[in-house]
Amino acid sequence: MAAAASAATLIENAVARGIANLPEGGTVRIEARCNNGRMFITIENRSIRDAPPKRGNGMGHNETCASGWRRGMEKSELTRISEGERYEATVTLPAEMEGAR
């Protein structure tokens, strides 16, 4: 559940604060993978650094990170990379699934 909520927040940000500001639109790339007991969800999009946001208060990334802590996932992590017009956010969570043995 935490993975879905984290991904949804990052995707919403990629659209609202990224490609929605581009006159020609754009593409959001989503990648999810597991490695060594960790789940990595990466959202990448093109954005314009100086473009004003269409909506929101810019708190989505902070909320993504904080929601992991509230759910007791002290090992959750959020990394962001901004290079030119490329923006990438990756949330890392424990890969253990509820009910899995």
Contacts in CASP RR format, 6 or more apart in sequence:
PFRMAT RR
TARGET T0000
AUTHOR 0000-0000-0000
METHOD contacts of the structure
MODEL  1
MAAAASAATLIENAVARGIANLPEGGTVRIEARCNNGRMFITIENRSIRD
APPKRGNGMGHNETCASGWRRGMEKSELTRISEGERYEATVTLPAEMEGA
R
1 98 0 8 1.000
2 67 0 8 1.000
2 68 0 8 1.000
2 71 0 8 1.000
2 73 0 8 1.000
2 76 0 8 1.000
2 93 0 8 1.000
3 32 0 8 1.000
3 39 0 8 1.000
3 41 0 8 1.000
3 91 0 8 1.000
3 93 0 8 1.000
5 67 0 8 1.000
6 41 0 8 1.000
6 64 0 8 1.000
6 67 0 8 1.000
6 68 0 8 1.000
6 76 0 8 1.000
6 91 0 8 1.000
6 93 0 8 1.000
7 30 0 8 1.000
7 32 0 8 1.000
7 41 0 8 1.000
7 43 0 8 1.000
7 91 0 8 1.000
9 60 0 8 1.000
9 61 0 8 1.000
9 63 0 8 1.000
9 64 0 8 1.000
9 67 0 8 1.000
10 41 0 8 1.000
10 43 0 8 1.000
10 61 0 8 1.000
10 64 0 8 1.000
10 89 0 8 1.000
10 91 0 8 1.000
11 28 0 8 1.000
11 30 0 8 1.000
11 43 0 8 1.000
12 60 0 8 1.000
13 43 0 8 1.000
13 58 0 8 1.000
13 60 0 8 1.000
13 61 0 8 1.000
13 89 0 8 1.000
14 28 0 8 1.000
14 43 0 8 1.000
14 44 0 8 1.000
14 45 0 8 1.000
14 87 0 8 1.000
14 89 0 8 1.000
15 28 0 8 1.000
15 45 0 8 1.000
16 53 0 8 1.000
16 54 0 8 1.000
16 55 0 8 1.000
16 56 0 8 1.000
17 47 0 8 1.000
17 53 0 8 1.000
17 54 0 8 1.000
17 56 0 8 1.000
17 58 0 8 1.000
18 45 0 8 1.000
18 46 0 8 1.000
18 47 0 8 1.000
18 48 0 8 1.000
18 51 0 8 1.000
18 87 0 8 1.000
19 25 0 8 1.000
19 26 0 8 1.000
19 27 0 8 1.000
19 28 0 8 1.000
19 45 0 8 1.000
19 46 0 8 1.000
19 47 0 8 1.000
20 54 0 8 1.000
21 47 0 8 1.000
21 48 0 8 1.000
21 51 0 8 1.000
21 52 0 8 1.000
21 53 0 8 1.000
21 54 0 8 1.000
22 46 0 8 1.000
22 47 0 8 1.000
22 48 0 8 1.000
22 51 0 8 1.000
26 45 0 8 1.000
26 46 0 8 1.000
27 45 0 8 1.000
27 46 0 8 1.000
28 43 0 8 1.000
28 44 0 8 1.000
28 45 0 8 1.000
29 42 0 8 1.000
29 43 0 8 1.000
29 44 0 8 1.000
29 45 0 8 1.000
30 41 0 8 1.000
30 42 0 8 1.000
30 43 0 8 1.000
31 40 0 8 1.000
31 41 0 8 1.000
31 42 0 8 1.000
31 44 0 8 1.000
32 39 0 8 1.000
32 40 0 8 1.000
32 41 0 8 1.000
32 42 0 8 1.000
33 39 0 8 1.000
33 40 0 8 1.000
34 40 0 8 1.000
34 95 0 8 1.000
37 94 0 8 1.000
37 95 0 8 1.000
37 96 0 8 1.000
38 75 0 8 1.000
38 92 0 8 1.000
38 93 0 8 1.000
38 94 0 8 1.000
38 95 0 8 1.000
39 92 0 8 1.000
39 93 0 8 1.000
39 94 0 8 1.000
39 95 0 8 1.000
40 90 0 8 1.000
40 91 0 8 1.000
40 92 0 8 1.000
41 90 0 8 1.000
41 91 0 8 1.000
41 92 0 8 1.000
41 93 0 8 1.000
42 88 0 8 1.000
42 89 0 8 1.000
42 90 0 8 1.000
43 88 0 8 1.000
43 89 0 8 1.000
43 90 0 8 1.000
44 86 0 8 1.000
44 87 0 8 1.000
44 88 0 8 1.000
44 89 0 8 1.000
45 87 0 8 1.000
46 85 0 8 1.000
46 86 0 8 1.000
46 87 0 8 1.000
47 82 0 8 1.000
47 85 0 8 1.000
47 86 0 8 1.000
47 87 0 8 1.000
48 85 0 8 1.000
49 82 0 8 1.000
49 84 0 8 1.000
49 85 0 8 1.000
61 78 0 8 1.000
61 80 0 8 1.000
61 89 0 8 1.000
64 78 0 8 1.000
64 89 0 8 1.000
64 91 0 8 1.000
65 76 0 8 1.000
65 77 0 8 1.000
65 78 0 8 1.000
65 91 0 8 1.000
68 76 0 8 1.000
68 93 0 8 1.000
69 76 0 8 1.000
73 93 0 8 1.000
73 94 0 8 1.000
75 92 0 8 1.000
75 93 0 8 1.000
75 94 0 8 1.000
76 91 0 8 1.000
76 92 0 8 1.000
76 93 0 8 1.000
76 94 0 8 1.000
77 91 0 8 1.000
77 92 0 8 1.000
78 89 0 8 1.000
78 90 0 8 1.000
78 91 0 8 1.000
78 92 0 8 1.000
79 89 0 8 1.000
79 90 0 8 1.000
79 92 0 8 1.000
80 87 0 8 1.000
80 88 0 8 1.000
80 89 0 8 1.000
80 90 0 8 1.000
81 87 0 8 1.000
81 88 0 8 1.000
81 89 0 8 1.000
82 88 0 8 1.000
END
